[in-house]
Amino acid sequence: MSTRHSKIQFLGHASFQITTPEGHVILVDPWYTNNPALPEGLTVPERVDLILITHGHGDHLDVKLADIILNKSPKVIANPMVRLYLEEMAGVPDHVFERMNIGGTVSLLDVKVTMTNACHHAHINLPGGKTGYPHATNGFIIWMSDDVSVYYSGDTSVFGDMGLIGEIYEPDIAILPIGDRFTMGPLEAAFATRLLKVKHVIPCHYGSMPSLTGTPEKLKALTEDIQRLEIHVLKPGETLDTSHIQPNNW
């Protein structure tokens, strides 16, 4: 086990930056362009080693993502339809992608990444006001060398197979949307927390738009009976150091 620890930075809305014990930088659903929750001065980091993309909605798929990929040369793991879009419409070369699909696991850059199912309808906005590439979304399990594992659910409702995700992968931290209307609200996220059996939750996808009315306070009230549960409410730009988290083994 590494003596250094993973760090999870909240970039606002539903975007995250994970720095591994080896110093590799992972962006999860990066949204820098016109993100209302992104703190001023917070920009794409100098180093980007891996980008994970759950689906093609504009608040998860930055309109300048192709430029970020071409400039930073990371490996990319994307929802398969998002990958096709980036190749066919944005000119991203095939070799940057680590191809995978739901249920599979790949190892790279001292991390393991598993793609999980999610329940959310998605598409990609195309030039001329058109839409295309309809697809189902996905989530990710990200397991670092310090044995800390993160479940990023992506935009989703609660679903019973979260119990299987918890049983199979035993994630230490769950990043869950709580905004309601387009994803889970606090009620559903509370059930997701129980299904996953996690002891650490980072809420996201709330408060950044008027329609996203779910709050961490409501989630805390609905989960106050879960012993030893920690809900880490990060302000955009804040970072969670995982050094105090006792990892499960996967």
C-alpha positions as CSV (number, residue, x, y, z in Angstrom):
1,M,0.0,0.0,0.0
2,S,1.3,3.5,-0.9
3,T,2.1,5.9,2.0
4,R,0.5,8.7,0.0
5,H,-3.2,9.1,-0.3
6,S,-5.8,9.8,-3.0
7,K,-7.4,13.2,-3.1
8,I,-10.8,14.1,-4.6
9,Q,-11.5,17.7,-5.6
10,F,-15.0,18.9,-6.4
11,L,-15.0,21.1,-9.5
12,G,-18.6,22.1,-9.1
13,H,-22.0,20.6,-10.2
14,A,-21.0,17.0,-11.0
15,S,-17.3,17.3,-12.1
16,F,-14.4,16.0,-10.1
17,Q,-10.6,15.7,-10.2
18,I,-9.0,12.8,-8.5
19,T,-5.3,12.8,-7.8
20,T,-3.9,9.3,-7.2
21,P,-1.0,8.5,-4.8
22,E,1.3,8.4,-7.7
23,G,0.3,11.9,-8.8
24,H,-1.8,10.9,-11.8
25,V,-4.7,13.3,-12.5
26,I,-8.1,11.9,-13.3
27,L,-11.0,14.1,-14.5
28,V,-14.5,12.7,-14.1
29,D,-17.2,14.3,-16.2
30,P,-15.2,17.5,-16.6
31,W,-17.2,20.6,-17.2
32,Y,-15.2,23.8,-17.4
33,T,-16.8,25.8,-20.1
34,N,-19.7,27.8,-18.8
35,N,-20.1,25.8,-15.6
36,P,-21.9,28.1,-13.2
37,A,-20.5,26.4,-10.2
38,L,-16.9,26.4,-11.2
39,P,-14.8,28.7,-9.0
40,E,-13.2,31.6,-10.7
41,G,-9.6,30.8,-11.7
42,L,-10.1,27.1,-11.6
43,T,-9.1,25.8,-15.0
44,V,-8.0,22.6,-16.7
45,P,-4.9,21.3,-14.8
46,E,-1.5,21.3,-16.5
47,R,-1.4,17.5,-16.2
48,V,-4.3,15.3,-17.2
49,D,-3.6,11.5,-17.3
50,L,-7.1,10.0,-17.6
51,I,-10.6,11.3,-18.4
52,L,-13.8,9.4,-17.5
53,I,-17.1,10.3,-19.1
54,T,-20.4,8.9,-18.1
55,H,-22.7,10.4,-20.8
56,G,-23.0,13.1,-23.3
57,H,-25.2,15.8,-21.7
58,G,-23.6,19.2,-21.8
59,D,-23.1,19.4,-18.1
60,H,-20.9,16.3,-18.2
61,L,-19.3,16.5,-21.6
62,D,-17.5,19.8,-22.0
63,V,-18.0,21.4,-25.4
64,K,-14.2,21.9,-25.5
65,L,-13.4,18.4,-24.4
66,A,-11.9,17.4,-27.7
67,D,-9.4,20.3,-27.4
68,I,-8.6,19.2,-23.8
69,I,-7.9,15.7,-25.0
70,L,-5.8,16.8,-28.0
71,N,-3.8,19.3,-25.9
72,K,-3.3,17.1,-22.8
73,S,-3.0,13.6,-24.4
74,P,-4.7,11.7,-21.6
75,K,-6.2,8.2,-21.9
76,V,-10.0,8.4,-22.1
77,I,-12.7,6.0,-20.9
78,A,-16.1,7.1,-22.2
79,N,-19.6,5.9,-22.6
80,P,-19.4,4.0,-25.9
81,M,-21.7,6.4,-27.7
82,V,-19.8,9.4,-26.4
83,R,-16.6,7.7,-27.7
84,L,-18.2,7.4,-31.1
85,Y,-19.2,11.0,-31.1
86,L,-15.7,12.2,-30.1
87,E,-14.2,10.1,-32.9
88,E,-16.7,10.8,-35.6
89,M,-17.7,14.4,-34.9
90,A,-14.8,15.9,-32.9
91,G,-11.8,14.3,-34.5
92,V,-10.4,12.6,-31.4
93,P,-8.1,9.7,-32.5
94,D,-9.1,6.2,-31.6
95,H,-5.8,5.3,-29.9
96,V,-6.5,7.6,-26.9
97,F,-9.5,5.5,-25.8
98,E,-9.5,2.5,-23.5
99,R,-12.6,0.7,-24.9
100,M,-14.9,-0.9,-22.4
101,N,-18.5,-1.4,-21.5
102,I,-20.7,-2.0,-18.5
103,G,-19.5,-4.8,-16.3
104,G,-15.9,-4.7,-17.5
105,T,-12.7,-3.6,-15.7
106,V,-9.4,-2.2,-17.1
107,S,-6.1,-1.5,-15.3
108,L,-4.0,1.5,-16.2
109,L,-2.0,4.3,-14.6
110,D,-1.9,2.4,-11.3
111,V,-5.7,2.4,-11.1
112,K,-8.5,0.0,-11.9
113,V,-11.7,1.3,-13.5
114,T,-15.0,-0.6,-13.7
115,M,-17.9,0.6,-15.8
116,T,-21.2,0.2,-14.0
117,N,-24.8,0.6,-15.2
118,A,-26.9,3.7,-14.4
119,C,-30.5,4.8,-15.2
120,H,-30.7,8.0,-17.1
121,H,-31.6,9.0,-20.7
122,A,-29.0,10.9,-22.6
123,H,-28.0,12.4,-25.9
124,I,-25.4,14.8,-27.4
125,N,-26.1,18.3,-28.7
126,L,-24.9,18.6,-32.3
127,P,-24.3,21.7,-34.4
128,G,-27.3,23.5,-35.9
129,G,-29.5,22.8,-32.9
130,K,-29.7,19.1,-33.6
131,T,-29.3,16.2,-31.2
132,G,-27.9,12.7,-31.8
133,Y,-26.1,9.7,-30.3
134,P,-28.9,8.7,-27.9
135,H,-27.6,6.4,-25.1
136,A,-28.0,5.1,-21.6
137,T,-25.6,6.5,-19.1
138,N,-23.1,4.6,-16.9
139,G,-21.2,5.0,-13.7
140,F,-17.6,4.1,-12.6
141,I,-15.8,2.3,-9.8
142,I,-12.3,3.8,-9.5
143,W,-9.8,1.9,-7.3
144,M,-6.5,3.5,-6.4
145,S,-3.3,2.0,-5.2
146,D,-3.9,3.1,-1.6
147,D,-6.9,0.7,-1.7
148,V,-9.4,3.5,-1.6
149,S,-12.3,2.9,-4.1
150,V,-14.7,5.5,-5.3
151,Y,-18.1,4.8,-6.9
152,Y,-19.1,7.7,-9.1
153,S,-22.7,6.9,-10.0
154,G,-23.2,9.5,-12.7
155,D,-26.6,10.9,-13.3
156,T,-29.0,8.2,-12.3
157,S,-32.1,7.2,-10.4
158,V,-31.7,4.8,-7.5
159,F,-31.9,1.2,-8.7
160,G,-31.9,-2.1,-6.9
161,D,-28.6,-3.3,-8.5
162,M,-26.8,-0.7,-6.5
163,G,-27.0,-3.4,-3.9
164,L,-24.9,-5.7,-6.2
165,I,-22.5,-2.8,-6.9
166,G,-22.0,-2.5,-3.1
167,E,-21.7,-6.3,-2.6
168,I,-19.3,-6.9,-5.5
169,Y,-17.0,-3.8,-5.4
170,E,-17.4,-2.6,-1.8
171,P,-16.7,1.0,-2.6
172,D,-15.4,3.2,0.2
173,I,-16.8,6.5,-1.1
174,A,-20.0,7.1,-3.2
175,I,-20.4,10.3,-5.2
176,L,-24.1,10.6,-5.7
177,P,-26.4,13.2,-7.3
178,I,-29.0,14.7,-5.0
179,G,-30.5,17.6,-7.0
180,D,-33.8,15.9,-7.9
181,R,-35.9,16.5,-11.1
182,F,-33.2,15.1,-13.4
183,T,-31.5,12.6,-11.1
184,M,-32.0,11.2,-7.6
185,G,-33.1,13.6,-4.9
186,P,-32.1,13.2,-1.3
187,L,-34.8,10.6,-0.7
188,E,-33.5,8.3,-3.4
189,A,-29.8,9.0,-2.6
190,A,-30.5,7.9,1.0
191,F,-31.8,4.6,-0.3
192,A,-28.8,4.4,-2.6
193,T,-26.5,4.9,0.4
194,R,-28.1,2.0,2.2
195,L,-28.0,-0.3,-0.9
196,L,-24.3,0.4,-1.4
197,K,-23.5,0.1,2.3
198,V,-20.9,2.9,2.0
199,K,-19.8,5.0,5.0
200,H,-18.6,8.0,3.0
201,V,-20.8,10.0,0.6
202,I,-20.0,13.1,-1.5
203,P,-23.2,14.7,-2.8
204,C,-23.2,16.5,-6.1
205,H,-25.5,17.7,-8.9
206,Y,-27.4,20.1,-6.7
207,G,-27.7,23.8,-6.2
208,S,-25.9,24.8,-9.4
209,M,-29.2,25.5,-11.2
210,P,-32.6,26.7,-9.8
211,S,-34.3,23.4,-10.6
212,L,-31.8,21.3,-8.6
213,T,-33.5,21.8,-5.2
214,G,-32.1,18.8,-3.3
215,T,-29.8,19.7,-0.4
216,P,-27.1,17.9,1.7
217,E,-29.0,18.8,4.8
218,K,-32.0,16.8,3.6
219,L,-29.8,13.9,2.8
220,K,-28.2,14.1,6.2
221,A,-31.7,14.1,7.9
222,L,-32.7,11.0,5.9
223,T,-29.6,9.1,6.8
224,E,-29.0,10.0,10.4
225,D,-29.8,6.5,11.5
226,I,-26.9,5.0,9.5
227,Q,-24.1,4.5,11.9
228,R,-20.6,5.9,11.2
229,L,-21.9,7.5,7.9
230,E,-19.9,10.6,6.9
231,I,-21.4,12.9,4.3
232,H,-18.7,15.1,2.9
233,V,-20.2,18.3,1.7
234,L,-17.6,19.9,-0.5
235,K,-17.8,23.4,-1.8
236,P,-16.7,23.8,-5.4
237,G,-12.9,23.8,-5.4
238,E,-12.6,22.0,-2.1
239,T,-10.6,18.7,-1.8
240,L,-11.2,15.6,0.3
241,D,-8.0,13.9,1.5
242,T,-8.8,10.2,1.9
243,S,-6.0,9.6,4.4
244,H,-8.5,9.1,7.2
245,I,-10.7,6.6,5.3
246,Q,-10.4,3.0,6.2
247,P,-10.5,1.2,2.8
248,N,-12.4,-2.0,2.0
249,N,-10.5,-4.6,0.1
250,W,-11.5,-5.3,-3.5
